[in-house]
Amino acid sequence: MFSANNRAANYGDGVFTTMQVENGRIALFAYHCKRVIADAERLKIPLDRDFLARQIAEQANMLQQGVLKLLVSAGEGGRGYNRPQDVRPTLHFTSSELPAVYDQQRQQGTSVIITELQLGRQPALAGIKHLNRLEQVLVKQEVNAAGADDAIVCDCHGNIIEASAANLFWLHNDSWFTPDLSACGVSGVMRAFLLDWFQAQGVSVEVGDYQPEVLENARAIFTCNALMPILPIRSLRGNHATHQFDLAPVKALFHAIQPAYKEAYASVN
């Protein structure tokens, strides 16, 4: 529970990560730790990696199976937006079950829309999984109102950025593409893992600014995050047409990454 004086509750002053736990082990643990520490540093929240790892280990061992969410707050107090001179971060853990729908969506694919809401561009916060997520709250409302499984969200320049709570890749002419996140969006741990895996395998991946029209010529599209971890998109509903995509390349990719993905599980005792 947050106190009434906690900066996370008052200002969204903090970062978070959501981890998949299996038999007390964390999927992509090193990626989670690296991202939390890096995001906290960018917000000038001091965190010790060893302390962080020990706290995660204790919680993962107790949970054993499911979803473990870690929220790092900038702590208590300060006057208004000003933090106290001695910032003492606080860690807050919650747990839940892994969404059962992912197994079905991995086989059947998902149906997505492109939201009317566009993300603001703020390079100082780009990539960080910070606690200010009101844009995503509004995105989820659009998804639910449309009866879709998920959405593709663009920035205020019309560039594709991400899904509602996941990153995005698509396949065209034997090359994979993913949006640049230097102005907005969340740099997810599964995205980082995939970019490393693609590089190790010598697979072409292009990162850049792309308008939604490029997806009309894509062969396959998928979303990814730490819990999914990869879900193929079956169809994209546009203003004038619905585009269908091939699930096979995404399913093949999911199976191809399994050895490296399993190696990225870690016991953090």
N, C-alpha and C positions, 0 to 999 in steps of 0.2 A: 504494500500500500504506500502511496505517496503521502507525504505530509502536505499541508496546505502551503508550505513555504518551499516546496521542491521546484527546481527550475524546469524540470521536464513537464510538470503539470501546468506551470504558469506560462512558459514561453516555448515549449517544445525544444528546450535546450539540451540536446543529447543525440545519441545515435542508437541504432538497434540492429540486430541480426536474428534470423530465424533458422534454426538448425534441425536436421533430421538425425534422430538418435536410433541406433539399432544395436541391441545387446550392450548398451552402455557406451557405444562408440559413436563418434560424430562424423557424419559424412562431410567431406571437404573441410575438415577441421582447420588445417593450416590456412586455407583461403579465408575462412571466417575470422580467424585471429588477425591475419594480416589486414583484412578490410576494416575490422573494428578499430584496431590500433591506428591505422592510417586516417580513417574518418575522424576519430577523436582528436588526432594531432591537428588536422585541418581546422577543427573547431576550438583548438587550444584547450582540450580537456586532457589532463595528464593521466595516462594509464600505464601500468606496469604489465608487460606481457605475461610474465611468469605468474603473477597474481591472478590475472585474467584467466589463464589456462587452468589454474588450480580450482577456481570458482566454477568454471564450466565443467570440469571433471567431476566435481562433487555433485553437481546438479544432474549431469548425464548418468552417473552411476545410480543415483536415486530413481531417475525416470526409467532407465533401461530401454524403453521403447516409446517412440512417439515424436512429437515436435517440441523442441525447447526454444523458447524465445528469450533473448537477452536484451534488456533495455539499459543503456548506460546514460545516466543523467549527469549533468554538470554539478549536481549537488544542491545544497540548501542555500537560501538567502541571497544577499546582495540587495542593492537598492534599485528597484525598477529593473531595467535591462542590464545594468551593471552587475557583474559577478563580484563576489567577495574576492579580496586579493589572494587568499589561500583557497583555491578551488579544490574541493574534496569530492570527487565523483562517487556516485552510488550506483550499485548494480542491482537490477531487479529482474528476476526470472519468473516466467510463467510457462505452463506446459499444456499440451492438447494432443488429440489424436491426429494422425496423418489423414488428410482428406481422402476418403475412400473413392471419390469420383475420378481421381487421377488414373487409376488402372483402366477404367472404362474409356476415358478420353484418350489414353495412349493407344488404344486399339482402334477407336472409331474416329478420332480427330475431334477438333473443336470448331464451333461456328463463331466468327468474330465480326465485329463492326468497326468502323472508324468513328471515333467520338467527335462530337462538335467541340467539346472542351479541348483547349490546347494548353500545353504546359508553358509556363513562363521561363525565360532564359535568365539564369543567374550563374555565371561561371564559378563564382566563389563557393557555391554549394553543389555544383554539378558533380554527379557521381556518388555523392555522399548519401548513405541511407540514414538521413536525419529524421527527427521526430515530427517534422512539419509535413503532414501527408494529407492535407485537406483537398488538394487537387485529385489525389487518388480516391478519396471518399466520394467526390463528385463523379469521377469516372465510373465507379462501381454503380452509382445510381443510374447512369446512362445505360450501362450493360444490362442491369436488371430490368429497366423499363423497355428495352429492346428485345428481351427474351433471348439474349445471346449468351454464349459461354464466357466470352472475354472480349477485349477491345484492343485495337491498335490506336495509340495516342501519338499525336504530332505536337511539335512545339509551335510557338506563335509565328514562326516563319514558314510553317507548313511542312517541316521536315519530320519524317518518321523518327520516333524516339524509342518507344517501348510498348509493352502491353500494360494492363492495369496493375499487375504486381509481378511482372516478369520481363525478361529481355527477349529480343526478337532476332531471329536469323532467317534468311531465305536463300534459296538455291536458284541460280540462273546461269545457263551455259557452263555447267560443271564448276562454277565458282560459288562460294558462300559469301553472303553479304550481311553486315550488321551495322546499325546506326552508330555514328559518332556521338559520344556522350560528354563532350567537353563544355557544353553550354547548359545542359539540363539532363535529367534522368538519373537512374540509379545504376551504378556499376555492380551488377550482381556477381556472387561468387561462382555460380554455374557458368555464367558468361566468361569469367576469367579462366575457369578450368577449360572450357571449350576452346578458347583462343590459344591457350597453351598446348592443348591436345592437337589442334589443327596444325600449329607450327611444328610440333614434334613429328607429325605424320607427313609434313610437306604438302598439306592441303591448302589451296588458295582461299584466303579470306580477305575481303575488302571492307574497310571501315571508312564510312564517309557520310555525307549529307544526301538523303534521298527523299524524293516526294512520293506520296502514296501510289502514283501512277505506275511506278516501277514494279509494284507487286502484281499488276495485271499480267505481266510476262513471266512471273516466277513459276518455276516448276513445283517447288515445295516451300513451305514456311513452317517454322516452329517457334514456340515460346519455351523459355527455360528459367528455372530458379532452383533454389536449394531443395525444395520439396517435390517438385514435379517428377524428375528433374528436367525431362524433355517431353513436350506434348506437341504433336503435329496439328497444324491448322487444316481443317477439311474445307472450309468455305469462308469467304469474305464477302459480306453484304455491303455493296456500295450504294450510291444514290440511284444509279441507273441499271445496275446488273449485279448478279452474284457470281463470283469467281470461285472455281473449284481447283483444288490442288492435290497433287499426288502424295499419298501418305508413305509410300514405300521408301523413298530416300531417308526420311526422318526415322522410320523404324530401323532401317539398316544402320544409320548413325548411332541410334540408341544402343544397339547390340555391339557395335564396334568399339564404343567407348567403355564398355563394362569392365574389362581388365584394369584399365587405368583408373576408372571411377572407384572400383573396389579397393584399389591400393591407396586411394585418397581418404578412405575411412581411417580414423585414428582413435586409439584408446589414449586418453589424456590423463592417465593415472600418474 
